[in-house]
Amino acid sequence: MDSKQQQMVQFETNWYPLGGGSSRQIGEEFGLTDRDFFSEVNRLVDTDPPSALTASELRRMREVIRRRLWMAR
């Protein structure tokens, strides 16, 4: 995982309890749409889940990612 990918996962790790980061913040920090950001974070979490999260926290984070992807259709 490169540094930008690590920053993306860390960003979402911090924000998932609140439903994920705002579209504005995602655009400003990463230059991505919600769909592109959450698609990439989803891929990253599937291949290398954050070790600091418990299984239930990771499950909740994945739920937030799926919901945000659905909303971004």
N, CA, C and O atoms as a GROMACS GRO file, in nm:
protein
  292
    1MET      N    1   0.085  -0.117   0.000
    1MET     CA    2   0.000   0.000   0.000
    1MET      C    3   0.090   0.124   0.000
    1MET      O    4   0.180   0.136   0.083
    2ASP      N    5   0.065   0.216  -0.093
    2ASP     CA    6   0.146   0.337  -0.095
    2ASP      C    7   0.094   0.438   0.008
    2ASP      O    8  -0.007   0.412   0.074
    3SER      N    9   0.162   0.550   0.022
    3SER     CA   10   0.127   0.644   0.128
    3SER      C   11  -0.012   0.706   0.108
    3SER      O   12  -0.084   0.729   0.205
    4LYS      N   13  -0.050   0.733  -0.017
    4LYS     CA   14  -0.184   0.788  -0.041
    4LYS      C   15  -0.291   0.686  -0.004
    4LYS      O   16  -0.393   0.723   0.056
    5GLN      N   17  -0.269   0.562  -0.037
    5GLN     CA   18  -0.365   0.457  -0.002
    5GLN      C   19  -0.374   0.443   0.151
    5GLN      O   20  -0.483   0.426   0.205
    6GLN      N   21  -0.261   0.449   0.218
    6GLN     CA   22  -0.262   0.443   0.365
    6GLN      C   23  -0.339   0.560   0.423
    6GLN      O   24  -0.414   0.544   0.520
    7GLN      N   25  -0.321   0.679   0.366
    7GLN     CA   26  -0.394   0.797   0.412
    7GLN      C   27  -0.544   0.780   0.390
    7GLN      O   28  -0.624   0.821   0.475
    8MET      N   29  -0.582   0.721   0.280
    8MET     CA   30  -0.724   0.699   0.252
    8MET      C   31  -0.785   0.604   0.353
    8MET      O   32  -0.894   0.630   0.405
    9VAL      N   33  -0.716   0.495   0.382
    9VAL     CA   34  -0.768   0.399   0.480
    9VAL      C   35  -0.772   0.463   0.619
    9VAL      O   36  -0.868   0.443   0.693
   10GLN      N   37  -0.670   0.538   0.655
   10GLN     CA   38  -0.668   0.605   0.785
   10GLN      C   39  -0.781   0.707   0.795
   10GLN      O   40  -0.846   0.717   0.899
   11PHE      N   41  -0.804   0.782   0.689
   11PHE     CA   42  -0.913   0.879   0.685
   11PHE      C   43  -1.045   0.809   0.714
   11PHE      O   44  -1.122   0.854   0.798
   12GLU      N   45  -1.071   0.701   0.642
   12GLU     CA   46  -1.198   0.631   0.661
   12GLU      C   47  -1.204   0.561   0.797
   12GLU      O   48  -1.312   0.551   0.855
   13THR      N   49  -1.091   0.514   0.847
   13THR     CA   50  -1.089   0.454   0.981
   13THR      C   51  -1.132   0.558   1.085
   13THR      O   52  -1.203   0.524   1.181
   14ASN      N   53  -1.091   0.681   1.067
   14ASN     CA   54  -1.129   0.788   1.159
   14ASN      C   55  -1.275   0.829   1.144
   14ASN      O   56  -1.340   0.865   1.242
   15TRP      N   57  -1.327   0.823   1.022
   15TRP     CA   58  -1.460   0.877   0.993
   15TRP      C   59  -1.573   0.775   0.988
   15TRP      O   60  -1.689   0.815   0.996
   16TYR      N   61  -1.545   0.646   0.974
   16TYR     CA   62  -1.655   0.551   0.957
   16TYR      C   63  -1.756   0.554   1.071
   16TYR      O   64  -1.874   0.532   1.047
   17PRO      N   65  -1.713   0.579   1.199
   17PRO     CA   66  -1.815   0.582   1.305
   17PRO      C   67  -1.921   0.691   1.285
   17PRO      O   68  -2.029   0.685   1.343
   18LEU      N   69  -1.887   0.791   1.203
   18LEU     CA   70  -1.979   0.902   1.177
   18LEU      C   71  -2.042   0.892   1.038
   18LEU      O   72  -2.099   0.989   0.988
   19GLY      N   73  -2.030   0.775   0.975
   19GLY     CA   74  -2.090   0.755   0.844
   19GLY      C   75  -1.996   0.781   0.728
   19GLY      O   76  -2.039   0.784   0.612
   20GLY      N   77  -1.869   0.799   0.757
   20GLY     CA   78  -1.770   0.826   0.652
   20GLY      C   79  -1.744   0.975   0.641
   20GLY      O   80  -1.824   1.056   0.688
   21GLY      N   81  -1.635   1.011   0.580
   21GLY     CA   82  -1.601   1.152   0.562
   21GLY      C   83  -1.695   1.220   0.465
   21GLY      O   84  -1.761   1.154   0.384
   22SER      N   85  -1.702   1.351   0.473
   22SER     CA   86  -1.790   1.426   0.383
   22SER      C   87  -1.736   1.424   0.241
   22SER      O   88  -1.615   1.411   0.219
   23SER      N   89  -1.826   1.438   0.147
   23SER     CA   90  -1.786   1.443   0.006
   23SER      C   91  -1.688   1.556  -0.018
   23SER      O   92  -1.593   1.542  -0.094
   24ARG      N   93  -1.711   1.669   0.047
   24ARG     CA   94  -1.624   1.786   0.031
   24ARG      C   95  -1.484   1.754   0.079
   24ARG      O   96  -1.386   1.783   0.010
   25GLN      N   97  -1.472   1.694   0.198
   25GLN     CA   98  -1.340   1.660   0.252
   25GLN      C   99  -1.268   1.558   0.164
   25GLN      O  100  -1.148   1.570   0.140
   26ILE      N  101  -1.341   1.460   0.116
   26ILE     CA  102  -1.282   1.358   0.029
   26ILE      C  103  -1.228   1.422  -0.098
   26ILE      O  104  -1.117   1.392  -0.141
   27GLY      N  105  -1.306   1.511  -0.156
   27GLY     CA  106  -1.262   1.581  -0.276
   27GLY      C  107  -1.141   1.669  -0.250
   27GLY      O  108  -1.047   1.670  -0.330
   28GLU      N  109  -1.142   1.742  -0.138
   28GLU     CA  110  -1.031   1.832  -0.106
   28GLU      C  111  -0.903   1.756  -0.073
   28GLU      O  112  -0.795   1.793  -0.119
   29GLU      N  113  -0.915   1.650   0.006
   29GLU     CA  114  -0.796   1.578   0.051
   29GLU      C  115  -0.739   1.482  -0.052
   29GLU      O  116  -0.618   1.462  -0.060
   30PHE      N  117  -0.828   1.421  -0.132
   30PHE     CA  118  -0.781   1.314  -0.223
   30PHE      C  119  -0.809   1.343  -0.370
   30PHE      O  120  -0.759   1.271  -0.457
   31GLY      N  121  -0.886   1.445  -0.399
   31GLY     CA  122  -0.917   1.477  -0.537
   31GLY      C  123  -1.001   1.372  -0.606
   31GLY      O  124  -0.991   1.353  -0.727
   32LEU      N  125  -1.084   1.302  -0.528
   32LEU     CA  126  -1.165   1.193  -0.581
   32LEU      C  127  -1.313   1.216  -0.554
   32LEU      O  128  -1.350   1.286  -0.460
   33THR      N  129  -1.397   1.155  -0.636
   33THR     CA  130  -1.540   1.152  -0.608
   33THR      C  131  -1.564   1.050  -0.497
   33THR      O  132  -1.477   0.968  -0.467
   34ASP      N  133  -1.681   1.056  -0.436
   34ASP     CA  134  -1.716   0.956  -0.335
   34ASP      C  135  -1.704   0.815  -0.392
   34ASP      O  136  -1.647   0.726  -0.328
   35ARG      N  137  -1.756   0.796  -0.511
   35ARG     CA  138  -1.754   0.662  -0.571
   35ARG      C  139  -1.612   0.610  -0.588
   35ARG      O  140  -1.583   0.496  -0.553
   36ASP      N  141  -1.523   0.693  -0.641
   36ASP     CA  142  -1.384   0.651  -0.660
   36ASP      C  143  -1.314   0.628  -0.527
   36ASP      O  144  -1.241   0.530  -0.512
   37PHE      N  145  -1.336   0.717  -0.432
   37PHE     CA  146  -1.273   0.702  -0.300
   37PHE      C  147  -1.318   0.573  -0.232
   37PHE      O  148  -1.235   0.494  -0.188
   38PHE      N  149  -1.449   0.553  -0.222
   38PHE     CA  150  -1.498   0.435  -0.150
   38PHE      C  151  -1.473   0.306  -0.225
   38PHE      O  152  -1.460   0.200  -0.162
   39SER      N  153  -1.467   0.310  -0.357
   39SER     CA  154  -1.430   0.190  -0.433
   39SER      C  155  -1.287   0.149  -0.399
   39SER      O  156  -1.259   0.032  -0.376
   40GLU      N  157  -1.197   0.247  -0.395
   40GLU     CA  158  -1.057   0.217  -0.363
   40GLU      C  159  -1.042   0.173  -0.218
   40GLU      O  160  -0.970   0.077  -0.190
   41VAL      N  161  -1.108   0.241  -0.125
   41VAL     CA  162  -1.098   0.203   0.016
   41VAL      C  163  -1.156   0.062   0.035
   41VAL      O  164  -1.101  -0.016   0.112
   42ASN      N  165  -1.263   0.031  -0.033
   42ASN     CA  166  -1.322  -0.102  -0.025
   42ASN      C  167  -1.221  -0.208  -0.070
   42ASN      O  168  -1.205  -0.311  -0.004
   43ARG      N  169  -1.156  -0.183  -0.180
   43ARG     CA  170  -1.055  -0.276  -0.232
   43ARG      C  171  -0.940  -0.292  -0.133
   43ARG      O  172  -0.895  -0.403  -0.106
   44LEU      N  173  -0.894  -0.181  -0.079
   44LEU     CA  174  -0.781  -0.183   0.015
   44LEU      C  175  -0.816  -0.257   0.144
   44LEU      O  176  -0.736  -0.336   0.194
   45VAL      N  177  -0.935  -0.232   0.195
   45VAL     CA  178  -0.978  -0.297   0.320
   45VAL      C  179  -0.994  -0.447   0.299
   45VAL      O  180  -0.968  -0.527   0.389
   46ASP      N  181  -1.039  -0.487   0.180
   46ASP     CA  182  -1.052  -0.629   0.150
   46ASP      C  183  -0.916  -0.699   0.143
   46ASP      O  184  -0.902  -0.813   0.187
   47THR      N  185  -0.816  -0.631   0.086
   47THR     CA  186  -0.686  -0.694   0.068
   47THR      C  187  -0.594  -0.679   0.190
   47THR      O  188  -0.510  -0.765   0.215
   48ASP      N  189  -0.610  -0.570   0.265
   48ASP     CA  190  -0.522  -0.545   0.380
   48ASP      C  191  -0.600  -0.469   0.488
   48ASP      O  192  -0.580  -0.349   0.505
   49PRO      N  193  -0.687  -0.539   0.562
   49PRO     CA  194  -0.770  -0.472   0.662
   49PRO      C  195  -0.685  -0.403   0.770
   49PRO      O  196  -0.580  -0.455   0.808
   50PRO      N  197  -0.731  -0.288   0.818
   50PRO     CA  198  -0.657  -0.219   0.924
   50PRO      C  199  -0.646  -0.307   1.048
   50PRO      O  200  -0.748  -0.350   1.102
   51SER      N  201  -0.526  -0.333   1.094
   51SER     CA  202  -0.504  -0.424   1.206
   51SER      C  203  -0.550  -0.364   1.339
   51SER      O  204  -0.570  -0.437   1.436
   52ALA      N  205  -0.565  -0.233   1.345
   52ALA     CA  206  -0.607  -0.167   1.469
   52ALA      C  207  -0.755  -0.186   1.499
   52ALA      O  208  -0.800  -0.158   1.610
   53LEU      N  209  -0.832  -0.234   1.401
   53LEU     CA  210  -0.976  -0.250   1.420
   53LEU      C  211  -1.011  -0.391   1.465
   53LEU      O  212  -0.950  -0.489   1.421
   54THR      N  213  -1.109  -0.400   1.554
   54THR     CA  214  -1.162  -0.530   1.592
   54THR      C  215  -1.248  -0.583   1.479
   54THR      O  216  -1.278  -0.510   1.384
   55ALA      N  217  -1.288  -0.708   1.488
   55ALA     CA  218  -1.373  -0.766   1.384
   55ALA      C  219  -1.504  -0.691   1.372
   55ALA      O  220  -1.552  -0.668   1.260
   56SER      N  221  -1.564  -0.651   1.482
   56SER     CA  222  -1.691  -0.578   1.475
   56SER      C  223  -1.672  -0.437   1.420
   56SER      O  224  -1.758  -0.388   1.347
   57GLU      N  225  -1.561  -0.373   1.452
   57GLU     CA  226  -1.532  -0.240   1.397
   57GLU      C  227  -1.510  -0.250   1.246
   57GLU      O  228  -1.558  -0.165   1.170
   58LEU      N  229  -1.439  -0.352   1.204
   58LEU     CA  230  -1.414  -0.372   1.061
   58LEU      C  231  -1.544  -0.400   0.987
   58LEU      O  232  -1.565  -0.350   0.876
   59ARG      N  233  -1.631  -0.479   1.047
   59ARG     CA  234  -1.762  -0.507   0.986
   59ARG      C  235  -1.842  -0.378   0.971
   59ARG      O  236  -1.904  -0.355   0.867
   60ARG      N  237  -1.841  -0.294   1.074
   60ARG     CA  238  -1.913  -0.166   1.068
   60ARG      C  239  -1.852  -0.074   0.961
   60ARG      O  240  -1.925  -0.008   0.888
   61MET      N  241  -1.720  -0.072   0.952
   61MET     CA  242  -1.654   0.010   0.851
   61MET      C  243  -1.695  -0.036   0.711
   61MET      O  244  -1.723   0.046   0.624
   62ARG      N  245  -1.699  -0.166   0.689
   62ARG     CA  246  -1.739  -0.219   0.559
   62ARG      C  247  -1.884  -0.185   0.527
   62ARG      O  248  -1.918  -0.159   0.411
   63GLU      N  249  -1.971  -0.185   0.629
   63GLU     CA  250  -2.111  -0.146   0.608
   63GLU      C  251  -2.120   0.000   0.562
   63GLU      O  252  -2.196   0.032   0.472
   64VAL      N  253  -2.041   0.087   0.625
   64VAL     CA  254  -2.040   0.228   0.587
   64VAL      C  255  -1.990   0.243   0.444
   64VAL      O  256  -2.047   0.318   0.365
   65ILE      N  257  -1.883   0.172   0.409
   65ILE     CA  258  -1.828   0.178   0.273
   65ILE      C  259  -1.933   0.133   0.172
   65ILE      O  260  -1.953   0.200   0.070
   66ARG      N  261  -2.000   0.022   0.198
   66ARG     CA  262  -2.103  -0.028   0.106
   66ARG      C  263  -2.217   0.072   0.090
   66ARG      O  264  -2.266   0.094  -0.020
   67ARG      N  265  -2.260   0.131   0.202
   67ARG     CA  266  -2.369   0.228   0.196
   67ARG      C  267  -2.328   0.351   0.114
   67ARG      O  268  -2.406   0.400   0.033
   68ARG      N  269  -2.207   0.399   0.136
   68ARG     CA  270  -2.160   0.517   0.062
   68ARG      C  271  -2.144   0.485  -0.087
   68ARG      O  272  -2.170   0.571  -0.171
   69LEU      N  273  -2.101   0.365  -0.120
   69LEU     CA  274  -2.094   0.325  -0.261
   69LEU      C  275  -2.233   0.321  -0.322
   69LEU      O  276  -2.254   0.365  -0.435
   70TRP      N  277  -2.328   0.269  -0.248
   70TRP     CA  278  -2.466   0.263  -0.296
   70TRP      C  279  -2.520   0.404  -0.319
   70TRP      O  280  -2.585   0.430  -0.420
   71MET      N  281  -2.493   0.494  -0.228
   71MET     CA  282  -2.539   0.632  -0.237
   71MET      C  283  -2.474   0.706  -0.354
   71MET      O  284  -2.533   0.799  -0.409
   72ALA      N  285  -2.353   0.666  -0.391
   72ALA     CA  286  -2.277   0.736  -0.495
   72ALA      C  287  -2.311   0.686  -0.636
   72ALA      O  288  -2.254   0.735  -0.734
   73ARG      N  289  -2.403   0.592  -0.648
   73ARG     CA  290  -2.437   0.538  -0.782
   73ARG      C  291  -2.483   0.645  -0.875
   73ARG      O  292  -2.516   0.617  -0.990
   0.00000   0.00000   0.00000
